[in-house]
Amino acid sequence: MDDDLSKRLEDCFRLLDENIDVLANLERNLEDEKEDELVPDMKLHQLFDMTEDVSESSKIKRAEFNLSRRQAE
């Protein structure tokens, strides 16, 4: 009985892990689509600023994702 319960719990945790990844990726993709806006005739310094913003945003999103994954464990 304990082995069966243990196996079921492992299966539940595995499914939860898989679903958290899928949901986090889906959320990230939806947010990325909102941020993807093309602006014509940008200056070089504007492109540089945008690159820095994207880099920082990516790091924050990765940190949030890792935190939520650790909290789920």
WOBELTA-V164318 format. One record per helix or strand. SS is the DSSP state (alpha for helix, beta for strand). FROM is the first residue (numbers start at 1). TO is the last residue. If there is no record, write none. Layout:
ss = <SS & SS>
from = <FROM & FROM>
to = <TO & TO>
//
This chain:
ss = <alpha & alpha>
from = <2 & 44>
to = <35 & 72>
//
